[in-house]
Amino acid sequence: MTATDAIVLAGGRASRMGGIDKPAIVIGGRSMLDSALAAVAACARTVVVGPHRPELNPRVLQVREVPPGAGPVAAIEAGLRALSADAAPLVVVLAADMPFLTEAAIAKLLRHEAETGADAVFAADESGRPQYLIGVWRRTALVAALDSLDTLINQPMKALIPADTVMVGVSGVADVDTHDEVRRARTEAEAATRETQVGTAESAPLPPLELDEARRILRTTLTRLTAYRTELRSVRGATLAAPVAAHGPLPRFDVSAMDGYAVAGDGPWQLRQDIGFAGGKRPVGLLPGEAVRIATGAHVPDGTSAVLRDEFARVSPEQILYRLPDTPAREDIRRRGEDCGPGDLVAAVATPVTPALISAAASVEVTEALVRGPVRARIVMTGDEIRSEGPLQIGQTRDSIGPILPDILSHYGIRTVDRVHLRDTPTGFDEVLTATTDIDLLVIVGATGGGAADQLRAAVARAAATLPVHRLRLRPGGSTLVAELRTGTTVLGLPGNPFAAVATLMALAAAIVEGRTGAQPARALTGPLHNAADITAAVPRIVPARIAPDGGWLGDPQIRTAHLGGLIDRDGLVIVPAEAVDGAIVEFLPLPA
């Protein structure tokens, strides 16, 4: 076969679908972009024209038309330029909006090009309509057609079509341009999948995961965020991707550890009139028998043998300084580098970026570091019955947890990018799962069960996402799921009940952050639950608790999950093992302040 390159157009506006990322729409278990790339898998080189997609194989070139959204002709020219080195004589050009496109269809077009020698061979759909965005071009003809145009921006494809053209009927080349067409395509794909599964036994459902096992899986299997260098003070909640070492000594010079007097030699001492202040001019050197007033943190003068604390000193009217009787002799000088020297380790890799770390690093002249994170989240509240603002209509309920979720996420170092409300529509979840290029975590509240409106699991399956946590052995929170999209974005699906959503989020948030950023697992806060026997059940439970007067905790045996009233005047949550007895050691999750 003649050497062939491929240009896949994946940057259109999809204006008829509200501007969503159409190539990322999943139909039949894979995105339409993946279908296009599979169809040109035999080509020597492939370039995708559109927004950068980090999930693509590094062997696939990526480029953007200029300006973005300038139309297919401008996109083809950008792709052709990216393939200019070692150019193949033939170029396949196709749009990434044909879910049923196959490698066989491209092979058929290539065969007709070889037989006819035409400048371009285009597919025609079953109705005979030409599909100019699926074709094989002779490179020379394509270059000539592009060079003949005064401008490339917003030109129609027909402006490129050469006279020497062949149309070939090909099946599976219908594109999708509307939500209705997406639904029909999915129905067709699902029907085809069912046909291939006739006669096969349905696999048994997986048992729900224990909470500890789910956390372990999240810490070890979630895709790490990309490391980058930045100012530490701007990334609280991130994690060090490399150790932080001191740039300078701490202290930077010999300083007074106390308010008092810098003295030289044994006393008594003649007190000078100058004073040493922290950050001020360093006093001139001391001679033996001299002293100078000095403040904590001030640079001690040369010749200083010790600092005499104020409470150990007496000054006579003649300005003679004496040590009070029976007071201990102490140096009270912090020597240069005694806390930390240049190159000393300040914080190890995998250490979370906290105020303490930021401060400690700044004290040794380190303001930047290589980090991962912080995790960026989008909150998605689901359901037609939920309303955030305005008067409630019949059948509606107030969104009582959406406004507080950013505060809870912040407690775990997660930054909320935005919060949206998703109506119950056939394609709503698919659109949410494709619009994730600006976030690391999707927190979706509701739609995780098996009810008529609970569509998240089906959408996750259509997105061909991995599902490290499919369900939890926990009450409440059993329907919780955690998925990872092919972009690397984590999806946390929480139950719709407010208490169940908050409790499960608090149980899993730290493990998700640790998995995405590589942070060391936080130490669990554990202690005795004095009334565990009143709370325990056949499966682990998570309930509100308060600190007991003599230490440990007292949990609430009964809790209403439809609201957060049970958390008022409580200190946190406890995770109660199955069949626990009074005094059992349990994990405590403090409530965010």
C-alpha positions in Angstrom: 0.0 0.0 0.0 1.2 3.5 -0.8 2.5 5.3 2.3 -0.4 7.3 3.9 -0.7 9.9 6.6 -3.9 10.8 8.4 -5.4 14.1 9.6 -8.2 13.7 12.2 -10.3 16.9 12.8 -11.4 17.1 16.4 -11.9 20.7 17.2 -15.3 21.8 15.8 -17.6 24.0 17.8 -20.6 21.5 17.9 -22.9 24.6 17.9 -26.0 22.4 17.4 -25.1 20.6 20.6 -24.4 23.5 22.8 -20.7 23.7 22.1 -19.8 20.4 23.9 -16.6 18.4 23.0 -18.3 16.2 20.4 -15.3 14.0 19.6 -15.2 12.9 23.2 -18.8 11.7 23.2 -18.8 8.0 24.0 -20.9 5.7 21.8 -20.6 1.9 22.0 -18.0 2.0 24.7 -15.5 4.4 23.1 -15.3 8.0 22.1 -15.9 9.1 18.5 -12.3 10.3 18.4 -11.1 6.8 19.4 -13.2 5.4 16.6 -11.6 7.7 14.1 -8.1 6.9 15.4 -8.8 3.2 15.1 -10.0 3.6 11.6 -6.6 5.1 10.5 -4.5 2.8 12.7 -2.7 1.5 9.5 -1.5 5.0 8.5 2.2 5.9 8.9 1.5 9.0 10.9 -1.6 10.6 12.4 -2.2 14.2 13.6 -5.3 15.2 15.6 -6.3 18.8 15.1 -8.1 20.4 18.0 -7.7 21.2 21.7 -4.8 19.3 23.4 -5.8 15.9 24.8 -3.3 14.5 27.3 -4.9 11.1 27.2 -3.8 10.4 23.5 -0.9 8.1 22.7 2.3 10.2 22.4 2.8 8.8 18.9 -0.2 10.7 17.8 0.7 14.3 16.8 -1.5 17.1 18.1 -1.9 20.6 16.7 -4.4 23.4 16.9 -5.8 25.4 14.0 -5.2 29.2 14.1 -7.4 30.8 15.3 -9.2 28.0 17.2 -12.5 27.2 15.7 -11.6 28.6 12.2 -13.2 25.8 10.4 -12.3 22.5 8.7 -10.2 24.0 5.9 -7.9 25.9 8.4 -7.7 22.7 10.5 -6.7 20.6 7.5 -3.9 23.1 6.6 -2.7 23.0 10.3 -2.6 19.2 10.2 -0.8 19.2 6.8 1.9 21.5 8.2 2.4 19.2 11.2 3.0 16.3 8.8 5.3 18.2 6.5 8.4 16.2 7.5 8.8 12.9 5.6 5.5 13.6 3.9 3.5 10.6 2.6 2.0 10.9 -0.9 -1.5 10.2 0.3 -3.4 11.8 3.1 -6.6 10.5 4.8 -8.8 13.4 6.1 -11.7 12.6 8.4 -13.8 14.3 11.1 -14.1 12.7 14.5 -17.9 12.5 14.6 -18.6 9.1 13.0 -19.2 6.6 15.7 -19.4 3.6 13.3 -16.4 4.4 11.1 -14.1 1.4 10.6 -10.7 0.6 9.3 -12.3 -1.4 6.5 -14.1 1.8 5.3 -10.7 3.7 5.0 -9.2 0.6 3.2 -12.0 0.7 0.7 -11.3 4.4 -0.1 -7.6 3.7 -0.4 -8.3 0.9 -2.9 -10.4 3.1 -5.1 -7.7 5.8 -5.0 -5.1 3.2 -6.2 -7.4 2.0 -8.9 -8.4 5.4 -10.3 -5.5 7.6 -9.4 -8.0 10.4 -8.6 -6.9 13.6 -6.8 -9.4 12.8 -4.1 -11.7 9.9 -3.2 -14.6 10.7 -0.8 -17.1 8.5 1.0 -20.8 8.7 0.2 -23.3 7.6 2.8 -26.2 5.2 2.2 -28.3 7.9 0.8 -25.6 8.9 -1.7 -24.8 12.1 0.0 -21.1 13.0 -0.3 -19.1 13.1 3.0 -16.3 15.5 2.2 -14.8 15.1 5.7 -14.0 11.4 5.1 -11.7 11.1 2.1 -8.3 10.2 0.7 -6.3 12.9 -1.0 -3.2 13.0 -3.1 -1.0 15.3 -1.0 -0.1 17.4 -4.1 -3.7 18.0 -4.9 -4.5 19.0 -1.3 -1.6 21.4 -1.1 -2.6 23.0 -4.4 -6.2 23.4 -3.3 -5.2 25.1 -0.1 -2.7 27.4 -1.9 -5.5 28.5 -4.2 -7.5 30.1 -1.4 -7.2 33.7 -0.4 -8.0 32.8 3.2 -8.4 29.6 5.1 -10.6 30.9 7.9 -14.2 29.7 7.9 -14.0 28.3 4.4 -16.5 25.5 3.5 -15.0 22.2 2.5 -16.5 22.5 -1.0 -13.9 25.3 -1.6 -11.2 22.6 -1.6 -12.9 19.9 -3.7 -10.8 19.2 -6.9 -12.3 18.4 -10.3 -10.7 14.9 -10.4 -12.9 13.4 -7.7 -14.4 9.9 -7.1 -17.3 9.1 -4.8 -17.5 5.7 -3.2 -20.5 4.3 -1.2 -19.3 3.3 2.2 -21.3 2.1 5.2 -20.9 3.4 8.7 -20.0 7.0 7.7 -23.1 8.8 9.0 -22.0 11.6 11.3 -23.9 12.8 14.5 -24.6 16.5 14.9 -27.5 16.6 17.4 -28.5 15.1 20.7 -31.2 13.1 19.0 -28.6 11.6 16.6 -26.4 10.7 19.6 -29.3 8.9 21.3 -30.1 7.0 18.1 -26.4 6.0 17.7 -26.2 4.8 21.2 -29.4 2.8 20.9 -28.0 1.2 17.7 -24.6 0.5 19.4 -26.3 -1.1 22.5 -28.5 -3.2 20.3 -25.4 -4.5 18.5 -23.7 -5.2 21.8 -26.7 -7.2 23.0 -26.6 -9.3 19.8 -23.0 -10.2 20.4 -23.8 -11.2 24.0 -26.7 -13.6 23.1 -26.1 -17.0 24.8 -23.4 -15.7 27.2 -24.1 -15.9 30.9 -24.4 -12.7 32.9 -21.5 -12.4 35.2 -22.2 -12.3 38.9 -22.1 -8.8 40.5 -18.9 -7.9 42.4 -19.3 -7.8 46.2 -19.0 -4.3 47.7 -15.6 -3.2 48.9 -14.6 -2.7 52.6 -13.8 0.9 53.2 -10.1 0.2 54.0 -9.7 -1.7 50.8 -11.4 1.0 48.8 -9.0 3.6 50.3 -6.0 1.4 49.5 -7.1 1.0 45.9 -7.6 4.7 45.5 -4.2 5.5 46.9 -2.4 3.0 44.7 -4.3 3.0 41.4 -5.5 6.6 40.6 -3.5 8.4 38.0 -1.0 10.9 39.5 -1.3 14.5 38.6 1.5 16.1 36.6 4.2 17.6 38.7 5.1 21.3 38.2 7.2 24.0 39.9 5.4 26.9 41.6 5.4 29.1 44.7 4.5 27.1 47.8 2.3 29.7 49.3 -0.1 29.5 46.4 -0.7 25.7 46.5 -1.8 24.7 50.0 -3.3 21.3 49.6 -0.7 20.2 47.0 2.0 17.6 47.7 5.7 17.7 47.2 6.8 15.8 44.1 10.5 16.2 45.1 12.3 16.8 48.5 12.7 20.4 49.7 16.3 21.2 50.9 17.4 24.3 52.6 19.0 27.0 50.5 20.5 28.8 53.4 21.3 28.2 57.1 18.9 28.7 59.9 19.5 30.9 61.8 21.3 32.9 59.0 23.6 34.4 61.7 24.2 34.2 65.4 21.1 35.8 67.1 19.9 36.4 70.6 17.5 33.8 71.9 16.1 36.1 74.6 15.5 39.8 75.5 18.4 40.8 77.7 22.1 41.8 77.3 24.9 40.6 75.0 27.9 40.3 77.2 31.6 39.6 76.6 33.6 37.6 79.2 32.8 37.3 82.9 30.9 40.0 84.7 30.3 42.5 85.9 30.1 44.4 82.6 30.1 48.0 81.6 26.8 48.6 79.8 27.0 50.6 76.5 24.3 52.9 75.4 23.6 51.3 72.0 20.9 48.7 71.6 20.6 45.7 69.2 17.2 45.2 67.6 16.0 42.3 65.5 16.3 43.5 61.9 18.2 46.6 62.9 21.8 47.6 62.6 24.2 45.1 64.3 25.9 46.6 67.3 29.7 47.0 66.9 31.9 44.3 68.5 32.2 43.9 72.2 35.4 44.2 74.2 35.9 41.9 77.2 33.9 43.3 80.1 31.4 45.1 77.9 27.6 44.6 77.4 24.9 45.9 75.1 21.2 45.8 75.4 19.7 43.3 72.8 16.3 42.0 71.7 15.3 38.5 70.8 16.3 37.7 67.2 18.9 40.5 67.0 22.3 39.8 65.5 24.7 39.5 68.4 27.8 41.6 68.1 31.3 40.1 67.5 32.9 39.1 70.8 29.6 38.1 72.5 30.1 35.1 74.8 26.5 34.9 76.0 23.2 36.7 76.4 22.1 37.5 79.9 18.4 37.4 80.2 16.5 40.4 81.6 15.2 38.3 84.5 18.7 37.3 85.5 20.2 40.8 85.4 20.5 44.0 87.5 21.9 47.3 86.3 23.4 49.8 88.8 23.0 53.5 88.6 26.5 53.6 87.2 25.4 51.4 84.3 27.2 48.4 85.6 25.5 45.1 84.7 25.5 42.3 87.2 24.2 38.7 87.1 21.7 38.1 89.9 22.9 35.6 92.5 21.8 31.9 92.1 20.8 32.3 88.5 21.9 29.7 86.0 24.6 30.5 83.5 23.2 30.0 80.0 24.5 31.1 76.6 21.0 31.9 75.1 22.5 32.4 71.6 21.1 30.6 68.6 24.2 29.9 66.5 24.2 30.2 62.7 23.0 27.0 61.1 22.2 25.2 64.4 18.7 24.4 63.3 19.4 23.8 59.6 22.3 24.1 57.2 22.4 24.6 53.4 21.3 21.3 51.7 19.7 19.9 54.8 16.3 18.2 54.2 13.3 20.4 55.1 10.6 18.1 53.9 10.6 14.8 52.1 8.8 13.9 48.9 5.1 13.1 49.4 4.8 15.7 52.2 1.5 17.7 51.9 1.9 21.5 51.5 0.7 22.9 54.8 1.2 26.3 56.5 3.9 24.7 58.6 5.8 23.5 55.5 5.4 26.9 53.7 6.8 28.7 56.8 9.6 26.3 57.4 10.7 26.4 53.7 10.6 30.2 53.7 12.8 30.4 56.8 15.6 28.7 54.8 15.0 30.8 51.6 12.9 28.3 49.7 9.7 29.7 48.2 9.2 27.4 45.2 9.1 23.6 44.9 8.0 20.8 42.6 4.5 19.8 43.5 1.4 17.8 42.4 -2.0 19.4 43.0 -3.9 20.8 44.7 -6.8 18.7 43.3 -9.3 20.8 41.4 -12.9 19.7 41.7 -16.3 20.4 40.1 -19.4 19.7 42.1 -22.4 18.4 40.2 -25.8 18.3 42.0 -28.2 16.1 40.1 -32.0 15.8 39.9 -34.9 17.9 38.6 -36.3 18.0 42.2 -33.3 19.9 43.5 -33.4 23.7 43.6 -30.7 26.0 44.9 -32.4 29.4 44.9 -35.9 30.9 44.6 -39.2 29.5 45.9 -39.8 25.8 45.8 -42.4 24.4 43.4 -44.5 21.3 44.1 -42.2 18.3 44.2 -39.0 20.3 44.7 -36.6 20.2 47.6 -33.9 22.7 48.6 -30.2 22.0 47.8 -29.0 21.8 51.4 -25.5 20.4 50.8 -24.3 21.9 47.5 -23.4 25.2 49.2 -21.3 23.6 51.9 -19.5 21.0 49.9 -16.7 23.4 48.9 -15.9 23.9 52.6 -15.7 20.2 53.2 -13.5 19.7 50.2 -11.3 22.5 51.2 -10.7 20.8 54.6 -9.0 18.0 52.6 -7.0 20.3 50.4 -9.3 20.2 47.4 -10.1 23.4 45.5 -13.6 23.8 44.1 -13.6 25.2 40.6 -17.3 25.5 40.2 -20.7 24.0 41.2 -23.3 23.1 38.7 -26.8 21.6 38.7 -27.5 18.8 36.3 -31.1 18.2 35.1 -32.4 14.7 34.5 -31.8 14.4 30.7 -30.8 11.5 28.6 -27.3 12.8 27.7 -26.6 15.1 30.7 -24.2 12.7 32.4 -22.3 12.0 29.1 -21.8 15.7 28.6 -20.6 16.2 32.2 -18.1 13.3 31.8 -16.6 14.8 28.6 -16.2 18.4 29.9 -13.4 17.6 32.4 -10.2 19.2 30.8 -10.0 21.9 33.5 -10.5 19.7 36.6 -9.1 16.7 38.3 -12.1 15.5 40.3 -15.9 15.4 39.5 -18.0 15.2 42.7 -21.4 14.1 41.6 -24.2 14.0 44.2 -27.0 11.6 43.4 -27.9 9.2 40.6 -25.6 6.4 41.9 -28.3 3.9 42.8 -30.5 1.8 40.6 -33.6 4.1 40.3 -35.2 5.3 37.1 -33.3 8.6 37.3 -30.0 7.1 38.5 -28.0 7.3 35.2 -24.5 7.8 36.4 -23.3 4.2 36.3 -24.6 3.8 32.7 -22.8 7.0 31.6 -19.6 5.8 33.3 -19.8 2.6 31.4 -20.4 4.4 28.1 -17.4 6.5 28.8 -15.3 3.3 29.1 -14.0 4.5 32.4 -12.3 2.3 34.9 -14.2 1.6 38.1 -11.8 1.1 41.0 -14.6 1.4 43.6 -18.0 0.1 42.4 -19.8 0.0 45.8 -18.9 0.2 49.5 -19.8 -2.1 52.3 -20.9 0.8 54.4 -24.1 2.2 55.8 -25.0 4.8 54.7 -23.0 5.2 51.5 -23.2 1.7 49.9 -24.0 3.0 46.4 -20.9 5.2 46.3 -18.7 4.8 43.2 -15.3 6.1 42.2 -14.3 6.0 38.5 -11.4 7.2 36.4 -12.0 8.6 33.0 -9.6 8.1 30.2 -8.5 11.7 30.6 -7.3 10.8 34.2 -10.1 12.7 35.8 -11.5 11.0 39.0 -15.3 10.7 39.3 -16.7 10.4 42.8 -20.3 9.5 42.7 -22.0 10.1 46.1 -25.5 9.1 47.4 -28.2 11.7 47.1 -29.1 11.7 50.8 -27.3 14.7 52.4 -25.9 12.8 55.4 -24.8 9.9 53.3 -23.1 12.2 50.8 -21.2 14.1 53.4 -20.2 11.1 55.4 -19.0 9.2 52.4 -17.1 12.2 51.1 -15.3 12.6 54.4 -14.5 8.9 54.4 -12.9 8.9 50.9 -11.7 12.4 50.2 -8.2 12.0 51.8 -7.6 8.8 49.9 -8.5 10.4 46.6 -6.1 13.3 47.3 -3.4 10.9 48.3 -3.9 8.8 45.2 -3.9 11.8 42.8 -1.0 13.8 44.4 1.1 10.9 45.8 0.8 12.3 49.4 1.8 10.0 52.3 -1.4 8.6 53.8 -2.6 10.7 56.8 -2.4 9.1 60.2 -5.8 7.9 61.3 -7.3 9.4 64.5 -8.5 6.4 66.5 -9.8 5.8 70.0 -12.5 3.9 72.0 -16.2 4.2 71.1 -17.9 3.7 74.5 -21.3 2.8 73.1 -20.3 0.8 70.1 -22.6 -2.1 70.9 -25.6 0.2 70.6 -24.6 1.3 67.1 -23.0 -1.7 65.4 -24.8 -3.7 62.7 -24.1 -6.5 60.3 -22.2 -4.0 58.0 -19.9 -1.2 59.1 -21.7 2.1 59.9 -20.7 5.7 59.9 -22.5 7.9 62.4 -22.1 11.3 64.1 -20.2 11.3 67.4 -19.1 13.7 70.2 -16.0 13.6 72.3 -16.6 11.8 75.6 -15.6 13.6 78.8 -13.1 10.9 79.7 -11.7 10.6 76.2 -12.8 8.5 73.3 -16.2 9.0 71.7 -20.0 8.6 72.1 -21.8 7.8 68.8 -25.4 8.3 67.8 -27.2 5.0 67.4 -29.9 6.5 65.2 -29.4 9.1 62.4 -31.7 10.7 59.8 -29.9 10.8 56.5 -32.3 13.2 54.7 -30.6 16.3 56.3 -27.6 17.3 58.3 -29.4 18.2 61.5 -27.7 15.2 63.2 -24.3 16.9 62.8 -25.2 19.9 64.9 -23.3 19.9 68.2 -21.3 16.9 67.1 -17.5 16.8 66.8 -17.2 14.4 64.0 -18.1 11.0 62.6 -17.0 7.5 63.7 -16.7 4.5 61.5 -18.1 1.6 63.5 -17.0 -2.0 62.4 -19.6 -4.7 62.1 -20.3 -6.6 65.3 -18.3 -4.1 67.4 -18.4 -4.2 71.2 -18.4 -1.3 73.7 -14.9 0.3 73.9 -14.0 -0.9 70.4 -11.2 1.2 68.8 -12.7 3.1 65.9 -11.7 5.7 63.4 -12.8 9.3 64.1 -13.3 11.8 61.3 -13.3 15.4 62.7 -16.0 17.7 61.2 -14.6 20.6 59.2 -14.9 23.8 61.2 
